Amino acid sequence: MSELVVLVIEDEPEVRAAIVRDLERALTTVRIDQASDVDDAVAAMDESSEAGDRVGLILADHRLPGRDGVDLLVDLHRQSATAAIKKVLVTGQADQQDTIRAVNEADLDHYIAKPWDRDELVRVTVDLLTDYVIESGIDPLAHMRDLDGARLAEAFADRGRPE
């Protein structure tokens, strides 16, 4: 069975570890991958794809070594194979223009300012992963413990009803 994956892209090891730790406390059926820059992120996404896993959510910092996080999110949105991935900018350094670009060109799903609130990070992650599962039509059964079960039940029940 394929895994559902959250990819955390953050160049500062202690910040990346804190985000992962906050998510791991709440998510037990979703794999959390990590990357320190855009190249690492692309490699992690390729590995997930080759394994048959699905990256459903990317939490990306804006300022990264080399290419920035907004550039990556824009590129992912423009490619049909990755456009459905939910995208969150988690940063303390994006200026207004960067944020506007992320919203307009990357179809940003959410913005979380650093320092983040753990409960907000988890809530946004669960909501967006639930959206991804519903929109992608993948079998939610393996991830019910981590997702919004009521929304999933309603969405999948509606699919079985005649118009």
C-alpha positions as CSV (number, residue, x, y, z in Angstrom):
1,M,0.0,0.0,0.0
2,S,1.3,3.4,-0.9
3,E,2.1,5.9,1.9
4,L,0.9,9.5,2.2
5,V,3.8,11.8,2.7
6,V,4.3,15.3,4.2
7,L,7.6,16.9,3.0
8,V,9.2,19.5,5.3
9,I,11.7,21.8,3.5
10,E,13.8,23.9,5.9
11,D,17.5,24.6,5.8
12,E,18.0,25.2,9.5
13,P,18.4,21.8,11.1
14,E,17.0,22.8,14.5
15,V,13.9,24.4,13.0
16,R,13.3,21.5,10.6
17,A,13.6,19.1,13.6
18,A,11.1,21.1,15.6
19,I,8.5,21.1,12.8
20,V,9.0,17.4,12.3
21,R,8.7,16.7,16.0
22,D,5.5,18.7,16.2
23,L,4.0,16.8,13.3
24,E,5.2,13.4,14.5
25,R,3.4,13.8,17.8
26,A,0.1,14.2,15.9
27,L,0.5,12.0,12.8
28,T,1.0,8.3,13.1
29,T,-0.1,7.0,9.6
30,V,1.5,9.7,7.5
31,R,5.3,9.6,6.7
32,I,7.2,12.8,7.2
33,D,10.1,13.4,4.9
34,Q,12.7,16.2,5.3
35,A,14.8,18.2,3.0
36,S,17.3,21.0,3.6
37,D,17.0,22.7,0.2
38,V,15.1,22.5,-3.2
39,D,17.5,19.9,-4.7
40,D,17.0,17.6,-1.6
41,A,13.2,18.2,-1.9
42,V,13.1,17.2,-5.5
43,A,15.1,14.1,-4.8
44,A,12.8,13.2,-1.9
45,M,9.7,13.7,-4.1
46,D,11.3,11.5,-6.8
47,E,12.0,8.7,-4.3
48,S,8.5,8.9,-3.0
49,S,7.1,8.7,-6.5
50,E,9.3,5.8,-7.5
51,A,8.1,3.9,-4.3
52,G,4.5,4.6,-5.3
53,D,4.0,6.9,-2.4
54,R,2.1,10.2,-2.6
55,V,3.4,13.6,-1.4
56,G,0.2,15.2,-0.3
57,L,1.6,18.3,1.4
58,I,4.7,20.4,1.3
59,L,5.7,22.7,4.2
60,A,8.4,25.0,2.7
61,D,10.5,27.7,4.1
62,H,11.0,30.7,1.8
63,R,14.7,31.4,2.2
64,L,16.7,28.3,1.3
65,P,20.2,27.9,-0.1
66,G,20.2,28.1,-3.9
67,R,16.6,28.2,-5.2
68,D,14.0,29.6,-2.7
69,G,10.9,27.8,-1.5
70,V,8.5,30.0,-3.4
71,D,10.2,29.2,-6.7
72,L,9.8,25.5,-5.9
73,L,6.1,25.9,-5.0
74,V,5.5,27.8,-8.2
75,D,7.2,25.1,-10.3
76,L,5.2,22.4,-8.6
77,H,2.0,24.2,-9.3
78,R,2.8,24.5,-13.0
79,Q,3.5,20.8,-13.5
80,S,0.4,18.6,-13.9
81,A,2.0,15.7,-12.0
82,T,2.5,17.9,-8.9
83,A,-0.1,20.6,-9.1
84,A,-2.5,18.9,-6.7
85,I,0.0,18.8,-3.9
86,K,-1.1,21.1,-1.0
87,K,1.4,23.9,-0.4
88,V,2.2,25.8,2.8
89,L,4.8,28.5,3.2
90,V,6.3,28.3,6.8
91,T,8.6,31.3,7.1
92,G,9.6,34.3,9.1
93,Q,11.4,36.1,6.2
94,A,9.0,36.3,3.2
95,D,8.2,39.9,2.3
96,Q,4.8,40.9,1.0
97,Q,5.8,40.5,-2.7
98,D,7.1,37.0,-2.0
99,T,3.9,36.1,-0.2
100,I,1.7,37.5,-3.0
101,R,3.7,35.6,-5.6
102,A,3.3,32.4,-3.6
103,V,-0.5,32.9,-3.4
104,N,-0.9,34.0,-7.0
105,E,1.5,31.8,-8.8
106,A,1.9,28.7,-6.6
107,D,-1.8,28.5,-5.5
108,L,-0.5,28.6,-1.9
109,D,-2.9,26.8,0.4
110,H,-1.8,28.4,3.7
111,Y,0.9,30.7,5.2
112,I,2.3,30.0,8.6
113,A,4.6,32.6,10.2
114,K,7.6,31.6,12.3
115,P,7.5,31.1,15.2
116,W,4.5,28.9,14.5
117,D,1.9,27.7,16.9
118,R,2.0,23.9,17.2
119,D,-1.8,23.5,17.3
120,E,-2.2,25.6,14.2
121,L,0.6,23.7,12.3
122,V,-1.1,20.4,13.1
123,R,-4.6,21.7,12.3
124,V,-3.5,23.1,8.9
125,T,-1.6,19.9,8.1
126,V,-4.6,17.7,9.0
127,D,-7.0,19.9,7.0
128,L,-4.9,20.1,3.9
129,L,-4.0,16.4,3.9
130,T,-7.8,15.6,4.2
131,D,-8.4,18.0,1.3
132,Y,-5.7,16.2,-0.7
133,V,-7.1,12.7,0.0
134,I,-10.6,13.9,-0.9
135,E,-9.6,15.7,-4.1
136,S,-7.2,12.9,-5.2
137,G,-9.7,10.2,-4.6
138,I,-7.2,8.0,-2.9
139,D,-8.3,5.4,-0.3
140,P,-8.4,7.2,3.0
141,L,-8.8,4.0,5.2
142,A,-5.1,3.7,6.1
143,H,-5.0,7.3,7.2
144,M,-8.3,7.8,9.0
145,R,-6.6,8.2,12.4
146,D,-4.7,11.2,11.2
147,L,-7.3,12.9,9.0
148,D,-10.6,14.6,9.5
149,G,-12.8,11.5,9.6
150,A,-16.1,13.3,9.5
151,R,-15.1,15.2,6.3
152,L,-13.8,12.1,4.7
153,A,-16.9,10.1,5.5
154,E,-19.1,12.9,4.1
155,A,-17.1,13.3,0.9
156,F,-16.8,9.6,0.1
157,A,-20.5,9.0,1.0
158,D,-21.5,11.8,-1.4
159,R,-19.6,10.0,-4.2
160,G,-21.8,7.0,-3.9
161,R,-25.1,8.9,-4.1
162,P,-26.9,9.3,-7.4
163,E,-27.1,12.9,-8.7
